Amino acid sequence: MSRKIRYGMVGGGRGAFIGGVHRIAAALDQQIELVCGAFSSDPQKSKDSGADLFLPPDRCYGSYEEMIKAEAALPEGERMDFIAIVTPNHVHFPPAKMALENGFHVLSDKPATFDLKEAKELGELVEKTGLLYGLTHNYTGYPLVKQAREMVLNGTLGKIRKVVVEYPQGWLATRIEESGQKQAAWRTDPTKSGAAGCVGDIGTHAENLAEYITGLKISELAADLSTFVEGRLLDDDANILLRFDNGAKGVLHCSQISVGEENNLNIRVYGEKGSIEWHQKEPNTMLVKWPDQPMQVYRTANGYLGAAAAAAGRTPPAHPEGYLEGFANIYKNFANTLRARLENREPTAIENDFPKIEDGIRGMAFIEAVVASSKANASWTQVG
């Protein structure tokens, strides 16, 4: 198939942060092109944002409803192949549902939906239509995260016993949502963010990372949510005990009031034979520890890494790769899987390695279980 994969964007207009990240990520491998968009709930702002990106005026739409209807009416050789949803949480489900119903694949920012009910409905629709649905849990795109997953799944570390995963930030240590800070405003608004604040925003990244690397599922949890900033309506800190389906135990801590922290996502996985440690702030390095030999330092882009980690790397050793490239790996694998469908072939395991609707449902089930547990004085609560 001698063309790029085409996509339309929902959200991500003037003043938005994550939309630009998605556009850079999609363009990085030169396999995907932005052909249209509905970039804002304000029709004029949407069209102005599309003009900023040099899109044709007739492909800059005033709403996602208009975009999906108009694109579906175009000849197959011109219309978009999928939509990328980069909106606040409460506007994830409606465009995803409409896109799937009109024959378009979907790649959405996380969490998948506003609540678990919507996520399950979306899961049923994905199954019914047979279309692709991807979720940008971008940290799963890092090469050494893929290496960690391979080492766990092939038994290198032995049976997993304990998982410690943390995601502290400090940017919401004061009530900046009252100052007009757009990103803070919607994330702390329950009508836009959903039932959780910190947990929905970054706790789901930690949950997804733990399940992706280990291949295990969180079966039960005991959660203590806090809202430290006076007047804030949603949690800004969480401490959670985890039980996994193989008997392993874990701890998940996420916070947005940890003063001085930036995006300090990190994970430690302890097996019977060995352990791994990875920090998002130093993503090109992973520590591998053994009981009877010196600690090993794994680095990206070296020949000793497995196939998935090798495929996720783009630059020679010691050239930093990170946040944007992690997003790009999600886009690349999603697009390659879509391309495989268009070419009537089965995607490879590496191509098909991206978060899917099942991960989205897991994330929403995690959020609801955390909120329920905290309301019940941190009682043990089943996930799902």
C-alpha positions as CSV (number, residue, x, y, z in Angstrom):
1,M,0.0,0.0,0.0
2,S,1.8,3.1,-1.3
3,R,0.3,5.9,0.8
4,K,0.4,7.3,4.3
5,I,-2.2,6.4,6.9
6,R,-4.6,9.4,7.2
7,Y,-6.1,10.7,10.5
8,G,-8.3,13.4,11.8
9,M,-7.9,15.0,15.2
10,V,-10.6,15.8,17.8
11,G,-9.4,18.5,20.2
12,G,-5.8,19.8,20.4
13,G,-6.5,23.3,19.1
14,R,-4.9,26.6,20.0
15,G,-3.7,26.7,23.6
16,A,-3.8,22.9,24.1
17,F,-0.8,20.9,25.2
18,I,-1.4,17.3,24.4
19,G,-2.6,17.9,20.9
20,G,0.8,19.1,19.8
21,V,2.4,16.1,21.4
22,H,0.2,13.7,19.5
23,R,0.8,15.5,16.2
24,I,4.6,15.3,16.7
25,A,4.4,11.7,17.6
26,A,2.2,10.8,14.6
27,A,4.6,12.5,12.2
28,L,7.8,11.2,13.7
29,D,8.1,8.1,11.4
30,Q,6.6,9.7,8.3
31,Q,3.9,7.0,8.0
32,I,0.9,9.0,9.2
33,E,-0.5,12.3,8.0
34,L,-3.1,14.7,9.5
35,V,-5.7,15.4,6.9
36,C,-8.6,17.0,8.9
37,G,-9.7,18.0,12.4
38,A,-12.3,19.3,14.8
39,F,-9.9,21.0,17.1
40,S,-12.2,22.8,19.6
41,S,-15.7,22.9,20.8
42,D,-15.7,26.5,19.6
43,P,-16.3,26.1,15.8
44,Q,-14.3,29.3,14.9
45,K,-11.4,28.3,17.1
46,S,-11.5,24.9,15.6
47,K,-11.2,26.3,12.0
48,D,-8.6,28.8,13.0
49,S,-6.5,26.0,14.6
50,G,-6.8,23.9,11.5
51,A,-5.6,27.0,9.5
52,D,-2.6,27.2,11.8
53,L,-1.7,23.6,10.7
54,F,-2.1,24.6,7.0
55,L,-5.1,22.2,6.5
56,P,-7.5,22.9,3.6
57,P,-10.4,25.0,4.9
58,D,-13.0,22.4,3.8
59,R,-11.2,19.8,6.1
60,C,-11.3,22.1,9.2
61,Y,-14.6,21.3,10.8
62,G,-16.6,23.1,13.4
63,S,-17.4,19.9,15.4
64,Y,-16.4,16.3,15.6
65,E,-20.0,15.3,14.5
66,E,-19.5,17.4,11.3
67,M,-16.1,15.9,10.7
68,I,-17.1,12.3,11.0
69,K,-20.2,12.7,8.8
70,A,-18.3,14.7,6.2
71,E,-15.3,12.3,6.1
72,A,-17.6,9.3,5.9
73,A,-19.1,10.8,2.7
74,L,-15.8,11.3,1.0
75,P,-14.4,8.7,-1.4
76,E,-12.4,5.9,0.3
77,G,-9.2,7.2,-1.3
78,E,-9.5,10.6,0.4
79,R,-11.2,10.2,3.8
80,M,-9.4,9.8,7.1
81,D,-8.6,6.2,8.2
82,F,-8.8,6.9,12.0
83,I,-9.5,9.7,14.5
84,A,-7.1,10.7,17.3
85,I,-9.0,12.0,20.4
86,V,-7.0,14.5,22.5
87,T,-9.8,16.1,24.6
88,P,-10.5,16.2,28.3
89,N,-11.9,12.9,29.7
90,H,-15.6,13.8,29.3
91,V,-15.2,14.1,25.5
92,H,-13.5,10.8,24.9
93,F,-16.5,8.5,24.6
94,P,-18.9,10.5,22.3
95,P,-16.5,10.9,19.3
96,A,-15.1,7.4,19.8
97,K,-18.6,5.9,19.6
98,M,-19.6,8.0,16.6
99,A,-16.3,7.2,14.8
100,L,-16.7,3.5,15.3
101,E,-20.3,3.6,14.2
102,N,-19.3,5.3,11.0
103,G,-16.4,2.9,10.1
104,F,-13.4,4.8,11.5
105,H,-10.7,3.3,13.7
106,V,-9.9,5.2,17.0
107,L,-6.8,6.2,18.9
108,S,-7.6,8.0,22.1
109,D,-5.8,9.7,24.9
110,K,-6.2,8.1,28.3
111,P,-8.3,7.3,30.3
112,A,-10.6,5.7,27.7
113,T,-13.8,7.3,28.9
114,F,-15.5,9.3,31.7
115,D,-16.6,6.2,33.6
116,L,-16.6,2.4,33.5
117,K,-20.1,2.2,32.0
118,E,-18.9,4.1,29.0
119,A,-15.7,2.0,28.7
120,K,-17.7,-1.2,28.7
121,E,-20.1,0.1,26.1
122,L,-17.2,1.2,24.0
123,G,-15.6,-2.3,24.4
124,E,-18.8,-3.9,23.1
125,L,-18.8,-1.5,20.1
126,V,-15.2,-2.3,19.3
127,E,-16.0,-6.0,19.3
128,K,-19.1,-5.5,17.2
129,T,-17.5,-3.4,14.5
130,G,-14.1,-5.2,14.5
131,L,-12.4,-1.9,14.2
132,L,-9.1,-0.9,15.9
133,Y,-9.1,1.0,19.1
134,G,-5.9,2.2,20.7
135,L,-5.1,4.1,23.9
136,T,-2.0,6.3,24.3
137,H,-0.6,5.0,27.5
138,N,2.7,6.3,26.1
139,Y,5.0,4.9,28.8
140,T,4.5,1.4,27.4
141,G,6.2,2.7,24.2
142,Y,9.6,3.2,25.9
143,P,12.2,0.6,24.7
144,L,13.3,-0.5,28.1
145,V,9.7,-0.9,29.3
146,K,9.3,-3.4,26.5
147,Q,12.6,-5.0,27.5
148,A,11.3,-5.3,31.1
149,R,8.1,-6.9,29.9
150,E,10.0,-9.4,27.8
151,M,12.2,-10.4,30.7
152,V,9.2,-10.9,33.0
153,L,7.2,-12.9,30.5
154,N,10.1,-15.2,29.5
155,G,10.7,-16.0,33.1
156,T,14.1,-14.3,33.5
157,L,13.0,-12.8,36.9
158,G,11.1,-15.9,38.0
159,K,7.6,-15.7,39.5
160,I,6.8,-12.1,40.3
161,R,6.3,-11.4,44.0
162,K,6.1,-7.6,44.5
163,V,5.6,-4.5,42.4
164,V,6.2,-1.0,43.5
165,V,5.1,1.8,41.1
166,E,5.1,5.5,41.8
167,Y,4.1,8.6,39.9
168,P,4.6,11.8,42.0
169,Q,4.2,15.3,40.6
170,G,4.1,18.6,42.4
171,W,2.4,21.0,39.9
172,L,-1.0,21.0,41.8
173,A,0.5,21.7,45.2
174,T,-1.5,25.0,45.2
175,R,-4.9,25.8,43.8
176,I,-3.7,26.9,40.4
177,E,-7.0,25.9,38.8
178,E,-8.4,29.1,40.2
179,S,-5.8,31.2,38.3
180,G,-7.1,30.3,34.8
181,Q,-4.6,27.5,34.2
182,K,-6.5,25.5,31.6
183,Q,-4.8,22.1,32.2
184,A,-5.4,22.3,35.9
185,A,-9.0,23.5,35.6
186,W,-10.4,20.5,33.7
187,R,-8.3,17.9,35.6
188,T,-9.7,19.1,38.9
189,D,-13.3,19.4,37.7
190,P,-15.4,16.3,38.3
191,T,-17.7,17.2,35.5
192,K,-14.8,16.9,33.1
193,S,-12.3,14.6,34.7
194,G,-14.7,12.0,36.2
195,A,-14.7,10.4,39.6
196,A,-11.0,10.9,40.3
197,G,-8.4,13.6,39.8
198,C,-4.9,12.5,40.4
199,V,-5.8,8.8,40.1
200,G,-7.5,9.3,36.8
201,D,-4.8,11.6,35.4
202,I,-1.6,9.8,36.4
203,G,-2.6,6.9,38.7
204,T,-3.9,5.1,35.6
205,H,-0.5,5.4,34.0
206,A,1.1,3.7,37.0
207,E,-1.6,1.0,37.0
208,N,-1.2,0.4,33.3
209,L,2.6,0.3,33.5
210,A,2.5,-2.3,36.3
211,E,0.1,-4.6,34.4
212,Y,1.9,-4.1,31.1
213,I,5.4,-5.0,32.4
214,T,4.3,-7.9,34.6
215,G,1.5,-9.3,32.4
216,L,-0.5,-9.6,35.7
217,K,-3.9,-8.1,36.6
218,I,-4.6,-6.2,39.8
219,S,-7.4,-8.3,41.4
220,E,-7.9,-6.3,44.6
221,L,-6.8,-3.0,46.1
222,A,-7.1,-0.9,49.3
223,A,-6.9,2.8,48.5
224,D,-6.5,5.9,50.6
225,L,-7.3,9.1,48.6
226,S,-6.6,12.6,49.9
227,T,-7.5,16.1,48.8
228,F,-4.9,18.2,50.5
229,V,-5.5,21.5,48.7
230,E,-8.5,23.2,50.4
231,G,-11.5,23.7,48.1
232,R,-10.4,21.2,45.5
233,L,-13.1,18.8,44.5
234,L,-11.1,15.8,43.5
235,D,-8.2,13.8,44.9
236,D,-4.7,15.1,44.6
237,D,-2.8,12.3,46.3
238,A,-3.3,8.5,46.6
239,N,-1.7,5.6,48.4
240,I,-2.9,2.2,47.3
241,L,-2.1,-1.4,48.3
242,L,-2.4,-4.0,45.5
243,R,-3.0,-7.7,45.2
244,F,-2.3,-9.3,41.8
245,D,-3.9,-12.3,40.3
246,N,-0.8,-14.5,40.7
247,G,-0.6,-13.8,44.5
248,A,2.0,-11.0,44.1
249,K,1.6,-7.9,46.2
250,G,2.2,-4.3,45.3
251,V,2.2,-0.6,46.3
252,L,1.0,2.2,44.0
253,H,1.6,5.8,45.0
254,C,0.5,8.8,42.9
255,S,0.5,12.4,43.9
256,Q,0.2,15.9,42.4
257,I,1.0,17.8,45.6
258,S,4.5,16.3,46.1
259,V,6.4,19.6,46.0
260,G,9.4,19.6,43.7
261,E,8.5,16.5,41.8
262,E,8.1,16.8,38.0
263,N,7.0,13.5,36.3
264,N,8.8,11.0,38.5
265,L,7.1,7.8,37.2
266,N,9.2,4.8,38.3
267,I,8.7,1.1,38.8
268,R,10.4,-1.8,40.6
269,V,9.4,-5.4,39.9
270,Y,10.7,-8.1,42.2
271,G,10.7,-11.8,41.1
272,E,12.0,-15.0,42.8
273,K,15.2,-14.9,40.7
274,G,15.8,-11.2,40.1
275,S,14.4,-7.7,39.8
276,I,14.2,-4.7,37.5
277,E,14.1,-0.9,38.3
278,W,13.2,1.8,35.7
279,H,12.7,5.5,36.1
280,Q,11.0,7.7,33.5
281,K,13.3,10.6,34.3
282,E,16.2,8.4,33.1
283,P,14.4,6.3,30.5
284,N,17.4,5.0,28.6
285,T,18.6,3.1,31.7
286,M,17.2,0.0,33.5
287,L,18.7,-1.7,36.5
288,V,18.6,-5.5,36.7
289,K,19.5,-7.0,40.0
290,W,20.4,-10.5,41.1
291,P,21.0,-12.2,44.4
292,D,24.3,-13.7,43.5
293,Q,26.0,-11.5,40.9
294,P,26.6,-7.7,40.4
295,M,23.8,-5.4,39.3
296,Q,23.5,-5.0,35.5
297,V,22.8,-1.7,33.8
298,Y,20.7,-2.1,30.6
299,R,20.8,0.7,28.1
300,T,18.7,1.4,25.0
301,A,19.8,0.7,21.5
302,N,22.3,-2.0,22.4
303,G,22.5,-5.4,20.7
304,Y,21.7,-7.4,23.8
305,L,18.1,-6.1,24.0
306,G,15.2,-8.1,22.7
307,A,13.2,-7.6,19.5
308,A,10.5,-5.4,21.0
309,A,12.9,-3.1,22.6
310,A,15.0,-2.9,19.5
311,A,12.0,-2.1,17.3
312,A,11.1,0.7,19.7
313,G,14.4,2.5,19.5
314,R,15.4,5.0,16.8
315,T,18.8,6.4,17.7
316,P,22.3,5.0,18.4
317,P,23.3,4.3,22.1
318,A,23.5,7.4,24.4
319,H,21.3,9.6,22.2
320,P,18.3,10.3,24.5
321,E,14.9,9.0,23.6
322,G,11.8,9.5,25.8
323,Y,8.4,11.1,26.0
324,L,7.7,12.0,22.4
325,E,9.3,8.8,21.1
326,G,7.2,6.7,23.5
327,F,4.0,8.4,22.1
328,A,5.4,7.8,18.6
329,N,5.8,4.1,19.2
330,I,2.1,3.8,20.1
331,Y,1.2,5.7,16.9
332,K,3.6,3.6,14.8
333,N,2.4,0.3,16.0
334,F,-1.3,1.3,15.7
335,A,-0.7,2.6,12.1
336,N,1.2,-0.5,11.2
337,T,-1.6,-2.7,12.5
338,L,-4.1,-0.6,10.5
339,R,-1.9,-0.9,7.4
340,A,-1.7,-4.7,7.8
341,R,-5.5,-4.7,7.7
342,L,-5.6,-2.6,4.6
343,E,-3.1,-5.0,3.0
344,N,-5.1,-8.1,4.1
345,R,-2.4,-9.5,6.2
346,E,-2.0,-10.4,9.9
347,P,0.0,-7.8,11.9
348,T,3.2,-9.0,13.6
349,A,3.3,-9.2,17.4
350,I,5.5,-6.1,17.5
351,E,3.1,-4.2,15.3
352,N,0.2,-5.2,17.4
353,D,1.9,-4.1,20.6
354,F,-0.2,-1.0,21.7
355,P,-2.8,-0.5,24.5
356,K,-6.3,-1.5,23.5
357,I,-9.8,-1.1,24.7
358,E,-9.2,-3.9,27.2
359,D,-6.6,-1.7,28.8
360,G,-9.0,1.2,28.8
361,I,-11.7,-0.9,30.6
362,R,-9.0,-2.0,33.1
363,G,-8.1,1.6,33.7
364,M,-11.7,2.7,34.4
365,A,-12.3,-0.3,36.6
366,F,-9.2,0.6,38.5
367,I,-10.4,4.2,39.0
368,E,-13.8,3.1,40.2
369,A,-12.4,0.5,42.6
370,V,-9.9,3.1,44.1
371,V,-12.7,5.6,44.7
372,A,-15.0,2.9,46.2
373,S,-12.2,1.6,48.5
374,S,-11.3,5.0,49.7
375,K,-14.9,5.9,50.5
376,A,-15.1,2.6,52.6
377,N,-12.1,3.6,54.7
378,A,-9.5,1.9,52.5
379,S,-11.3,-1.5,52.5
380,W,-10.1,-4.2,50.1
381,T,-12.1,-3.8,46.9
382,Q,-12.2,-6.0,43.8
383,V,-11.2,-4.5,40.5
384,G,-13.6,-5.0,37.6
